[in-house]
Amino acid sequence: MQAELVVAVSYVHPLWGLNKLVTLLQVKSPENSSVTAIIPTFRSEKVVIRAIDSVLNQSSPVDEIIVVDDASDDQTVQVVRDFATNHPQIRLIVNNQNLGPGQSRNVAWNLATSEYLAFLDADDTWHPKKIELQREWFKVNSSEVICGTQHCIINQTETHSGGEKISRFTIKDLLRRNRFTTPSVMLRRDIPLRFDPKLRLSEDYLLWMEIASEFGHVNRINQPLTILHKPIFGAAGLSSKIFPMYVGELKTLSVLKQKSRINRLTYLRSVSWSTLKLVRRLPASVFRNVKWKLSND
């Protein structure tokens, strides 16, 4: 079904043929578990190569990069296609209609062949050692299914580094707030969960909570290995998305309740808490938006 929703513009580069891919899979070992980087794009012509370069510059290289363009109407597809001619590990998929970031990630997820998936947004980047450190962590913790990292925001001195090297969060912890950004996450490809295709916002937050419910907890390396190039709230128009994100958060809670991952009392408490967070975020969003615009003039 999903194959009908995409058009392969540059599916597997001629230099990255099927036989070579099979060989890589056959020789992979726990010391170097295979990783696919997944990058959804939409109108990202000016920033997507920066994101891809941060993947290519990893100290522990990924095995493939799948870029899924979500029906952009700018030059994103051409920019990636041209760049991919010199980088055969890049696979470019183009949606024939706009599906949203979650479903675009699902498209790549279902095409990937690596043991692990690492997500990156087109306007963000990775620390050069991100994949190396997450690979090492999964090697020691082979029964775990997900690992995020802390992040830093470009042009800001503040980081989110904590005292403990690793943190674990249950669904109860996640209901209070999301504990890591999507570009920080690496997870096992073979888990029986996906981003909810019906959600355009907070679909990542829902997935982390479903994983925590299904497997007991999620994990975070407390080092800022993910670099965000704008604040999560209140940059370049994102303040206008705060209310839709709040609505998306309420939808995630409804899904959790429908699937019996939380009970009715927990649902009501979480809705109240999400509403309080909205009230707190609005003034901070306006301030950050003004500050971000001034710093980028």
N, C-alpha and C positions, 0 to 999 in steps of 0.2 A: 504493500500500500504506500509506504513512504517513498519507494523508488519512483512512483508516479508523480511525486511532488517535487522532484529535483531533476535538473538537467546537468549532465556531466560536461563541464566545459574543458577541464583538464583533469581527468579522473586519476590516472596513474601515468606519470611521465614516462615517455619511451625508454629512458635510461633506468627507470625503476620498475622493471617488468615483474611479472608474476613469479618467475623462477627465482629471482633475486630475493623477493619478499619472503618466499617459502624458506629459502636458505637461512635468512636472518632469524626466522622463527625457530628453525631447527637448532640453531647454535646458541640461542639465548639461554641464560643461566640465572640462578638467583643472584649472582654477583652483578649482573647487568640486566635486570628485568626490562623487558621492552615497554616503551612508553610512546603513546600518541598524544601530541599536542593538538587541541581543538580550539579553533578561533572563529567564532561567528562574526560577520561583518555586516554593517549597513551604513552606507554613505561614509565610508572610512578611508577615502582615497589619500588623505593627507597624513594619516597616522598608522595605517595597517603595516607598512614595511618596518616601522620602528618596533612594533610588537613582534613581527616575525624575526627580525634581527635579534631580539632579546632571546628568542628560542634557539636560533642558530648559534648564539654565542654562549650557550650553556657549557659548563665545564664537563658535564656528563651528557652527551648528545642524546636527543630523542630519536626514535626510529622513524617516525613520520610526522608530518604536520598536515592536518586537514583544515582547510579554510572553507567555511560555508558562507557564501554571500547571500544575504536575505533580500534578494530582488532590489539591489541598489539602483538608483537612477543617476549615479555619477560615474566616475571612472574607476571605481574600486576594482571591478572585475578585471579590467585591462591592466591596471597597475599590478595586481597579484599575478596575472597570467604572464606578463612580461618578466617579472621577478623570478617566477618559478622556472623559466627556461634554463636558468643557471643553478637551480637548486632542486634536483630531481626528487628529493624527499617530500616536496610540497604537492598536495593533492587539492585541487580547487573544485568545489561543488557550488552550483548556483541554483538557488530555489527559483521556481518559475512563478511563485507568488510569495508575498511577505508572510512568514510564519511566526515571527518572533524569535528572540534569542534562545529560549528553552527548547523549542522544537527544532531549531537549527542545530543546536548541540546534540539533540537526539539523532538527527540525520547522520552526523559524523560518528556518534557513538555506535550506531548500528552498522557503520561501514568499517570501523576500526578493527584491527586485528591484534593489537598489542595487549599485553597483560594489564597495563595501567593506562588511564586517561588523565591528562592534565589540561585544565581549562584555562584559557586566557582571553580576555576581551581585547578588541582591536585597538582600543585607545589606552591600554595599560601595558606594562612590561614586567619582566622577571629579573630578579637578582641573578647574576651569572651562576651562582652555586645552588639555586633553588632545586632543580631536578636532582642534582647529586645528593643533596641532603635528604630529600624525600625518598629517593631510592635507598639510601643507607638506612633510613628509619624503617621502611617497609621490609628490608632484608632482616632486620632484628625483630620486627613485629609482623611476621608473615601471616598471622591470622586476622589482622586488622583489614578493614575495607576502605577506609577514608582517612585522609590527612590533609588538613589545611595549614596555613601559616599566618602569622601576623603580617601587617602591611605598613608601608609608609606612604605619605602623600608628597608628591614632588613639590619642591620649593617651600616645604614646611619643615621646621626643625623637629617638630613633635613626632615621636614614634610610639608604637603600642607594645613595646617589648616588656615582658613580664619577668617575674623572679624565677618561676619554674621553667624548666627546659621544655616540658611537654604538658599540655592541659587536656583533660578529658571532659566532655560535656554530654550530659544526658538530655533527653527531650525536654525535661523540666528546665534545665539550664537554657536551652535554646528558646523556649517559650518566652523567657525574659528578654532576650535579644539575640540577634544573629551573631555568631562568634568568629566568623571569617568571611572574606569576600570570595566570590566565585573564581577570580583569577588565581587564587592561592591554592585551590583544591586539586589534589590528585586522588583518584579512587580506582578500585578494581573494575575492570570493564564488565566482568561477568555477574555483577550483582543484579537481582531481578527488579530493579527500580529504574525510573527515568524521570526527567523533568516533565511536569504536568503540561501537556500541549494546550490545555484550555486557558492557562495563565500567561499573561504577558509581563507581569511584574510579580516579584516575590516567588517565582517558580523555583529559584535556587534555594531560597530559605525553606520552602516546603520540602524539597528533596533532602536537605540536611536533617530536618526533623523526622522525616520518614526513615532515613537511614538510622538515626539514633533510636527510633522506636523499634526498628527491625533487628538491629544488631547490638543494642544496649547503650551505645555512646558513639560520639565522633571524637576525633583527635586534632590537636593543633600544635605545631612546632612554634614555640614562642620566640621566633626571630622574624624581623620584617623582610621577608624574602619576595614580597610582591610589592610592586611600585604602582600606585595609582596616580594618574596624571591630572586628576581633578578630585575635589572632595566628594565623598559619597552623597552628601546632601548639600544642595545650594550652590552648584557651579554651573555656569553656562546654560541656564534655563532649567537646571534640575530642580530648582525650588518649585517650579510649576508641577513637578511630578510627585511632590511629597504627598498630596492628597490621594492621587491614584495609587501610590505605593501603599498608603494606609489601607485603601480599599482592597488592594491585592493581598495585604497581610491578613485582613479579615477573611478573605476567601481561602487562604491557606488554613486558617483555623477551622473554617467550616469543613474543608476537605478532611482534616485530621479527625474531626468529630464524626463525620459520615463514615469514615473507615474504622471507627472505634479505637483510634490511637490515643485519643483523650476523651474524658467523660464530660458530661454537660457542665458540671461545676467548674472544671478546669477551663472549659471553653469560655464561659462567661467571665471568669477572672482574667483570662488572656485578652478578651475583647476590651475589657476595661483598661487593662494595662497598655494595650496598643493605642487606645484613644488618648491616654495620658501622655504617651510618648509623642504623639502627633502634636499636641498642644505645646510640648517642650521644644520640638524640633522647628516649629515655624519661625520664631524670632531668630534662632541660631542660623537657620537657612538663609534668611534675608541678609544677615551680617556676613556670612561666608560668601554669598553671591557677590556682594559689593566688594569685599576684599579680593576675591578671585579676579573680578573684572579689572580692578585697579592694578593688580600685579601683572596682568596680561595686556595692558594697554601699551 
